[in-house]
Amino acid sequence: MVNTISEELIIEINSLAEEAIGESIVVGVDNKILEEGILDSPAIIKLIIFIEKKYKVTIEQDEMNIDSFSSINQIEKLIKSKIG
């Protein structure tokens, strides 16, 4: 079974959050990742590296902003815009 982009992001974000805070959390596609403190800055960098490797895209400096990474839905839109 192939996971959707949002499913893969949920898995990765849950893993990064667990690594950062030491406990498992449940993240939905509309959760505010930064505002809710789900991921901190180092975890966001790890997420960007994951996205670049997984989807073979480059996240430009000006795309690394609170709007593009506000939720899984927003991140998925960014990825889809890059992979066409």
GUDREN-586857 format. One line per 4 residues: number of its first residue (from 1); for each residue x, y, z of C-alpha. Coordinates in steps of 0.05 Angstrom, whole numbers, m for minus. Each point is the difference from the previous one (the first is absolute). Example, Ala and Ser with C-alpha at 12.3 -4.5 7.8 and 13.67 -1.06 7.14 Angstrom:
BEGIN
1 = 246/m90/156  27/69/m13
This chain:
BEGIN
1 = 0/0/0  26/69/m19  m6/56/51  m24/68/m21
5 = 45/60/10  m41/22/60  4/m70/31  76/m1/m9
9 = 5/70/31  m43/m21/60  46/m60/12  63/42/m5
13 = m26/58/41  m25/m47/55  69/m33/1  36/68/3
17 = m46/24/55  9/m63/40  76/7/m7  m3/72/23
21 = m47/m6/59  7/m74/18  m73/m18/m7  m47/m21/m55
25 = m50/50/m26  m55/0/m53  6/52/m54  m57/15/m48
29 = 6/32/m69  m25/67/26  39/5/65  43/63/4
33 = 68/m34/3  40/61/23  m54/38/38  m19/m61/41
37 = 73/m16/15  m4/m68/m34  68/11/m32  56/46/19
41 = 51/32/m47  49/m58/m1  m57/m48/m15  m25/44/m56
45 = 70/m3/m32  m2/m76/6  m69/1/m33  26/42/m57
49 = 57/m48/m11  m49/m59/1  m44/35/m52  58/17/m45
53 = 26/m71/1  m67/m36/m4  m30/42/m56  65/20/m35
57 = m16/74/5  36/61/26  m34/45/51  25/70/m14
61 = 19/49/55  m61/44/m13  m46/m62/5  24/m15/70
65 = m52/42/35  m57/m6/49  m53/0/m54  31/m57/m41
69 = 12/m42/62  m62/19/41  m35/m67/m8  6/m67/m36
73 = m50/25/m52  44/61/m14  63/m43/m4  m35/m48/m47
77 = m20/59/m46  73/22/m1  24/m69/m18  m52/m9/m55
81 = 18/68/m30  72/m24/m5  m12/m70/m29  m52/25/m50
